Amino acid sequence: MKRTEIELVPDQQDVRIAHFAAAAILLSVAESAIPLPLPGVKPGLGNIVVLIVLWRWGWRDAAWVALLRVFAASLLLGQFLAPGFFLSLAGSLASLAVLGIASRLPRRWFGPVTASLAAGFAHIGGQLALARLWLVPHDGVFALSPVLGASALIFGLVNGLVAARLLTGLPVRGATDPASVR
C-alpha cells in the first residue's frame, strides 16, 4: 500500500496570523472572566488585536485573526454552535465588512479610533439583526439598542484609543506620517 503524505509548511504570514490570533483568543477568554452588568455587553478586548493587524498588515490578515478568535474562543469556552457563538459570528462578520470599508478610507481622516467605533456599532447591529431573525422574532429585541449602542460607543472608543496608542511608532501600511495613525 502506497502511503501519501501532505506536508504543510507555514510561511511567515501564517505564523504572524497564528501569533496574533492566539493573542486575540487569550484576550477573549480572559474577558469572559470579567463580571458583566448585562449579558452580551463585553469590552471586546480581542478587537484591539484585530485593529492592529488591520492597520499594519491589511484586511485579509485581520479577517483571519477575527474569525480564528471567534471559533477558537467559542471552542475553549464550550460555546461552539450555541446561540452565543452565532451572535458573536454575526457581529464579527458585520464588523469585518465595516472594517473592510474603513481600511480603504483616507487615513488622514479615518484611523483606528473611527474604525473601532464603526466596527463596534456594526457588531451590535449584526447581533441584533440575527437575534431578531432567529432568537427573538419580535421587535422588542430592539429595545436593547440604546444600552448596546452605548456599550459600542464606550468600548469602541477605548479599544480604538488603545490600538492607536499601540500603533504609535510602528510603520503603518499606506501611511507616510506616523501622526496619521491617530
Phi, psi and omega in degrees: 000130182276133181257130179248131178243140174247123180250120177261122180249111181290139175267183184298323179295318179299316180295318179298315179297319180297318179296314180291323177296320178298319178296317180294321178296315179302315179295322179294318179292319179296321181290340177292342178274351180281126176294133184247143180291329180223145176298137178088350178266105181230153180290338180067046184299328177298338180291339175298316179296318180299318179297318179297315179296318178303311185286331183267322185236353175107173188294320183300312178296320179296322179295318177300313181298314181297315183287322175299321178298314182298311183292311184292317180297321179293324176294314181295327182269001179072030182244010183297130182067010172275164179307323179299324177297313182292325176295316178297318179295316179298317178296319180293320179295319177295318179297317179296324177298316179292320178295328176298319177290314183298327182290345180260356180280158181299124183293345178295327182248338184237118180235196181300328181291311180293323177295319179295318177298313180297318180294322178298315178292323177295320179301312179297318179299317178296319179293316179296320179298314180293319179300317180294319183285331191240308189271318183232086183285058180208144182293351178300338179299333181285352175295339177281351185306315181298317180292315180292324176295319177296320178293323177297320179296310183293306184288327175297318178294311181297312180297320178296319178294319178296315179298316179298319180295318179291331179281342181302126180092347177269146176296135181248130181298123176089358181249146178252341183242123180302335179291344181287351178293329183288000000 
